[in-house]
């Protein structure tokens, strides 16, 4: 193999040959005889006539390499697809340029012609097949495009047109202001003041400054910076042109000014005007009115069909919660046109929002402030741990005042309470967030003696003239000693109630040796009449989170403790201790039913609802129930309660208003240390329930009943002989009823 050897012909020999054409046969090949195949003229070159040199003026001898016909054959095929390198190799080997010829001369001309035709037909077939395949592909593609275009424009054209219009024309909600809350005389208790909403538009905020802005807003709004950053990133994915609200509650003007005046520090931040709920006397009405707060995801899922949105505030507790349906306004809407980038172009239409209804309460702001002032004075001067006061109209169940101390300022929640503030409220063991008038239960003490007396009178085991000789201050049964506060001597029903003799009511409930002829009424009868008066179940007041208290009987004890009822349980029940637990409102409502002649009303705070035009909105009627009590027994109970004030424990000789009532004192709670005898001293609480026993219920003085409750966890019962609730009641009623005459 190797590189073919060229013939070494001396130049002068070539010149001497001149135009003589020399054709040397390739080495190793025999010369073709004239008989082999077709004859070839000497004038025709090996490639045929067509391969004759174009310039024949001077023929160069030995132009072709000895193996040149193979190279010419190669070059012939090279012109039909072989590489440029192979054509160059042919020229380097001395072959003549035959780019104009069809093929190199084959050994057999006919065989070469057949092979040439086969190759041409094969190439033609392949080219045709490729063309057909390409045409089919183009046809399929255009058919699919046409079908898709037909579906978009004809079949679903209306749908996509509507969808595009929805993207271009958008209806945005216009928030409605919340309705106000006023007292029975129109004094504003809750209203709206201007506030501001803080939002971020992601498209106006560089990604590199997201963390910086999040930390700055977090310190300003007291929010977690991670939550702010996550909200911005999520909105950037959803729609970077739409603002995302950062603070769920409106911020005050001071914070809005910081953001607007230092705009370079808050890129992409938008400040929009929005109302803030404001409570005129926050700490005074917080347990009653409650507060609003941002809607939760769970609440939104339930209320979305009612028109609520993710940024709405809803009533969280109190009146704000119960009357959300009246206070919430009706949203308006604003129809705008947006461009392809979702930016607002112009407003097309506007429907204004409707403000919420005004809710008028039965509360008398003047009485509320008198009651609150007296209770706070007792807390400050007498160091009471808790104090509760409730006043109501016994003729219809309207709540005139409701105070719970300690409380809280509901404006903290309206403006957005901080984590530290909320933690402090929850950590307070006095539970300031609880409305103690309805949410806490306490032993009723001697105020429950009215229930014991009513059950004995109604069952016929006692009358006005039932006498018990309380000759001692204590007695024992089955090894347990029961005490009275002193030996009273002989007492009838009125004097036994007025002097609050425990032994007298032990006798009415379970019988004692002090009056062998008196048969005790028993625990089941006491529980029966107690439940009739509303004990042991919520009163149904229009406030959330009301406690139902506990009204025990033998079945209750067996189910609760798996223990049988004892005579000691009956004695404890008779004086409102042991398992008996009531709320201040339950106790007041029971006494109000005695004061009004035997009707148990549903206590309520709602007086009326008016719309923005001043028209009254219909509300449901309040429930009432006529109790099974005789007029004779009711008069006896009212008389006995009146004697409590004139000769008994609540003696008020200088009071010009003929009120009646009943005191009560009980020990409960944690130990307050040891007394002189080494016994545990328990904290105590005082009750005083009062009403005006007038026959004419139109008399203004007959339209108030009140309960005052105080609790001191640091002193025992024996350290306080005078019930402080009595003096508070006297001062409040003198100021309130004296001014109302």
Residue, then its C-alpha position, 0 to 999 in steps of 0.5 A: x500500500x502506501x502513497x502511489x508512486x508517480x512516474x519519474x519522467x525527466x522534464x526534457x523527455x516530456x518536452x521532446x514528446x510534444x503533442x504525443x499522447x502516451x497512455x501507459x497501462x496501470x501496473x499489474x493490469x493487462x491491456x484491453x484488447x480491441x475485442x474486449x467490450x466496445x471499441x474506443x477511438x484513439x481520439x476519445x479519452x478513457x472517460x468517453x467523448x465527454x471527458x475529452x479535455x476542453x483545451x486540446x491545444x497542447x497535450x501534456x504527456x503522462x498527465x494521468x497517474x497509473x491508477x488514475x482511472x480509479x481516482x477518476x472514478x472516485x472523483x466522478x462519485x465525489x462530484x455526487x457527494x464525496x468530500x472536498x478532501x477526496x477531490x483534492x487528493x485526486x488532483x494531487x495524484x495527477x488526474x485531470x479535472x473531469x468535473x464536467x464528466x458523468x462518471x469514470x469509465x467503468x470496466x464494462x460500460x453497460x454495467x456502469x450505466x446500470x449502476x448509475x441508473x440504480x443509484x439515481x432511482x434510489x436517490x429519487x425514491x428517498x427524496x420523494x419519501x422525505x418530501x411526502x413525510x414532510x408534507x404529511x407532518x405539515x398537514x397534521x400540524x396545520x390541521x391541529x392548529x386549525x382545530x385548536x383555533x376553531x375550538x378557541x374562537x367558535x366552540x368556546x369563544x364566548x367563554x374565553x371572551x367572558x374570561x378576558x373581560x373578567x381579567x380586564x374589568x374587575x369588581x372590587x369590594x368597597x368596605x362598609x363601616x361598622x355600626x355604632x353602639x349607644x346606651x339607652x339614652x343615646x350616649x355613644x359607647x363604641x364608634x369608628x375613628x380614622x385609621x390606616x392599613x399598611x400594605x406592600x406592592x411586591x412589584x415596587x419592591x426589589x427582591x434584594x430589599x425584602x428582608x430589610x423592609x420586613x425587619x423594619x415593618x416588624x419593629x414598627x408594627x410589632x409583628x414577626x419579620x418572617x411572617x411579613x417576608x413570607x406574605x410578600x413573597x407569596x403575593x409576588x408569585x400570585x400577583x405582584x401588582x396587587x397589594x398584600x396587607x401586612x397589619x391585620x388591624x388598622x394602625x393609628x395615625x402616628x405609625x402611618x406618618x412614619x411610613x409616609x414621611x420616610x418613604x425611602x425607607x419603606x419602598x413598595x409600602x402603601x398606606x390606605x385610610x381605614x376605620x378603627x374601632x374605638x371604645x369611648x370608655x374602654x375599661x368601663x364597658x370592656x367585659x360587656x361590649x367586648x371587642x372586634x378582631x381579624x376574621x380567622x380562616x375557619x370563620x371565613x370558610x363559614x361566613x364567606x357565603x355571607x359576604x365576608x372577606x379575608x381582611x374583615x374584622x368580626x366581633x370577638x366577644x361581648x355585644x360586638x360578637x352577639x350582634x355582629x349581624x346588626x353591626x356589620x355594614x353592607x359592602x359596596x363595590x367599585x368596577x375598574x378596568x385593568x391593563x394586561x399587567x393588572x394595573x388599574x386604568x380607571x373606575x367604570x362604576x361605583x356602588x357605595x357601601x352601607x354603614x352598619x346598624x346602630x345598636x342601642x343597649x339597655x345600659x344606663x351610662x350614668x348608673x354604670x359609672x356610679x357602680x364602677x366608681x364604688x367598686x373601684x373605691x372598694x378595690x383600692x381602699x379595702x383591697x378587694x381582689x375582685x368586685x362585681x356589680x349588676x343592676x337590672x330592671x326587674x319588671x322586664x329583665x333589662x340590664x341597667x349596669x354591669x361591672x366586672x373588676x379587674x377588667x381590661x381595655x378593649x381598645x388594646x384589641x381594637x388597635x392590635x394588642x401586642x404579644x406582651x400585653x396579651x401574655x400579661x392578661x392571660x398570666x393574671x390569676x384574677x382572670x381580667x378577660x372573664x366577665x365575672x358577672x356571668x362567667x364565674x360562679x361562687x357559693x351563694x352564701x346566705x342569699x340562697x336562704x330565700x330559695x330554701x325558705x320558698x321551697x319550705x313555704x311552697x311544700x307546706x313544711x313551714x309558714x310565717x309562724x314556724x318557730x325555731x328556738x335557736x338556743x345555741x350557736x352550734x350542734x353536731x350530727x354524726x360527729x360533724x359540728x354545724x355553726x350559727x353566728x350566734x344563739x338567736x333564741x326563738x325565731x319565726x320565718x321573718x326574723x329568721x330570714x332578717x337575722x340570717x340564722x343558719x340553724x333556722x334554715x338548717x331546720x327548714x331544710x333537714x330538720x334539727x332537734x331545735x324544732x322537733x315538730x318541723x319536718x325538713x323539706x329535703x334536698x330534692x325540693x330545694x333543688x326543684x325550686x332553685x332550678x325554677x328560679x333559674x339556678x343551675x342553668x344559664x339565664x340566656x342573657x345576650x352575651x357569650x360564655x355564660x356559666x350555668x353554675x351548679x345546683x346539686x341534689x343526691x343524683x348529681x352527687x352520686x353521678x359526680x363523686x359516686x358518693x351518697x348524699x348526707x344530711x350534712x350536704x342538706x344543711x350546707x345546701x340550705x345556706x348556699x354553701x357546699x356544692x352550690x355555686x351561682x353567678x351574680x346574674x343568676x342570683x339577681x334574676x332570682x330576686x328580681x322574680x320575687x320583686x316583680x311578683x313572680x315572673x322570671x325574665x330573660x336578662x338582656x342588654x339589647x334595647x333596639x336596633x336602628x338603620x342608617x336612616x333611623x328606622x327601627x329594625x325588628x328584633x325578637x321578643x324577650x322570653x318570660x316565665x310566670x313562676x309557680x309561687x303564690x302571692x302570699x308567699x311572695x309577699x312574705x319573702x318581700x317583707x322578710x327581705x325588707x326587715x333585713x334592711x330595717x332590723x337585720x344584717x343590712x341595717x340602713x336606718x337613714x336610707x330614704x328609699x325603702x329597699x329590701x335585700x339579703x346579705x350573704x357571706x361565704x368562705x372559699x378559695x385558697x388559704x389566707x393563713x391561720x386564725x387564733x385557733x390555728x385553723x386555716x383562714x379562707x378568703x371570703x366574699x360578700x353578697x348583697x342583693x337588693x330591690x325595691x318592694x313596691x306594689x306599683x311597678x311603674x314607680x321608678x324606684x321599683x325598676x331597679x334591682x342590684x347585686x354587689x359581690x366583693x371578694x378578698x383573698x387575704x382576709x378571713x370572715x371573722x376579720x370583717x363584721x360589716x358587709x361592705x356591699x351594703x354601704x356601696x348599695x346605699x350610696x349608689x341608690x341614693x345618688x341614682x334614684x335621688x337624681x331620677x326623682 
